[in-house]
Amino acid sequence: MPDIDPVPVRSTLTSDGLIHPTTAHDLLMYRLHRLLAVAGSLVVRLCEGGYGITRREWGLLMVLAQQPGLPPAALAEHLGLDRARTSRAITSLLNKQLITRSTMPVDRRHAMLFLTPAGLSLHDELFPQIRALNQDLLSQLTPGAVRALDQALAAMQQQAEALVATRTDLPRTYRLRGGRQQLSRGGQDST
């Protein structure tokens, strides 16, 4: 289990904190991050401890099981990962012989990725276990609440994608330089 401070449980079941956040514990993205950290740790333990793959590699296997033949760039976009991390995960899965890469005869720069029989077998064994973890997590909600959550998540995903497309005023990230743009003493970009 990750080392995370417990979140105080509100005595009332209102959404005032989400609507008018005053602390970190009221912020939607903070709460979703904490949920993913705690529940995701179970997926990490299952994937790494039981199958020798990372959670990122598992994501690639799941997508390729549903959409065989995706090129690496489309796979990265589908998972919301940058190309460098996706490339590392692809290389690892190729080395583990869980996926294959087929290049196009006309243009060898374009490749398609497929699960090997071992990759498909791993997916078919692991997916029901991951599904069970998800069902256990949702078991605290009524069927109506699950439907409402599904609709809310879809709406929030659509809104997040719209915000990313329109919020060009926000600075870009510079991951290779420590996660933020380095500024000189004069406040100008030092690069």
Secondary structure, DSSP 8 states (H G I E B T S, - for coil): ----------SS--SHHHHS--SGGG-HHHHHHHHHHHHHHHHHIIIIIIIS--HHHHHHHHHHHHSTTB-HHHHHHHHT--HHHHHHHHHHHHHTTSEEEEE-SS-TT-EEEEE-HHHHHHHHHHHHHHHHHHHHHHTTS-HHHHHHHHHHHHHHHHHHHHHHHH-TTS----GGGTTS--B-TTSSB--
